[in-house]
Amino acid sequence: DEQLRGMEKQLSLMKALGATAPHPADTTMPDSPPPTDQYPKRVPLTDVQRDVWITCQLSSEGSAAYNLSTLLRLQGDLDVGALEESLRRLALRHESLRTTFDASGDYQLISRTAEPSLVVVDLSDSPEPERVARFEAFLDADMSTPYDLVDGPLFRPGLVRLAGEDHVLVISTHHLISDGWSLGVMKRELAAI
């Protein structure tokens, strides 16, 4: 019970930190992929991205050290299909969520489309101590699983059902395609739609 309250407190704090809604014009989400003549794009890595790329090639632990994650608490009746569509539209809006890297580490490869695969974990039938432990294990596994920078995807959404109408959306990415600020933008956009 105390662990669950601690988790709820952390989630409430995270919600408070990212609670400002974007300007309505910022939430317009495309319904279809961009024109085909623009994609795929090959964009050179920045010097900072190149340094991170090299570090990630040294070991999978080094790559996992660049995993980023944010949580969004979703309470009430949840339409998982609508959430999946919102994630797809979010990926269409942000090229970084459709990005992988060539094997040499010289270029970012931006795809025209992306179909984020939402991993759904249902913990609602687990007793509270087990539910908390399994939720923490899910988060730990997500943060310690390295990304395949060449084959992708580098955008990994997950949904954990804690109770009938209580869910946590876990938005995970590799630092090569996002940072803490951009995760906050994504979280606010999803909350607004």
Secondary structure, 3 states (H helix, E strand, C coil): CHHHHHHHHHHHHHHHHCCCCCCHHHHCCCCCCCCHHHCCEEEECCHHHHHHHHHHHHCHHHHHCCEEEEEEEEECCCCHHHHHHHHHHHHHHCHHHHEEECCCCCEEEECCCCCCCCEEEECCCCCHHHHHHHHHHHHHHHHHCCCCCCCCCCEEEEEEEEECCEEEEEEEEECCCCCHHHHHHHHHHHHHC
